[in-house]
Amino acid sequence: MNVLEDRSIDIGPFVSQGDDETIICRCEEISKGEIRKAVHEGMYTMTEVKRFLRAGMGLCQGQTCGKLVRSIIARELGVNPLDLELPPSRPPVRPVKMDVLASEEFPGAEKS
């Protein structure tokens, strides 16, 4: 049984490392140390870390930092990174003007 199946398993105290100030998620400016601390505070899944820190919720939607975040969480928990389920991905939301939604014509559509 591993820590992902039984959260009562102690993963040990948080001990800072020399590279904890390294920025992992550039979009949200989240450091390696912040991710490691989140794991030691009980965020054991990618989804929990994403919701707690916003890692992977920036402009790149985790394309740049996702694998790094996954490997940091796995290393702290002592599990294989492939054992961590990926968070659900959603397309980025962009503001749309109301007149575009209200018009019967769509941009780029042929006019008859």
C-alpha positions, 0 to 999 in steps of 0.5 A: 500500500502506498501513500496515494491509497492511504493518506495516514502514511507519514511522508515525513517533515518538510525540509527545505532544499537549496533549489526551493526558490526555483520557479516551476510554473512561470505563468503563476510564479509558483516555486518548487518549494511552494509545491513541496510544502503543499504536498506536505500539507496534504495535497497529494494529487495533481488536481489538489495542487492545481486548485491550491496553488493554481499551478498549471492554470496560467496562460500555458495551461500546464503545457510548460510546468505540468511534467515538472509539477508531477515529478515534484509531487511524486518525488515527495510522496515516494511514488512513480510519477505515472501513478499520479492522475493528471488533472482534468484539462479545460480549454482556456476561456476567452472573453467574447463581446455580447454583440458577437453572440447576439448577431446572426452572422458569424465572423468569416461566414459567407453572406447570402 
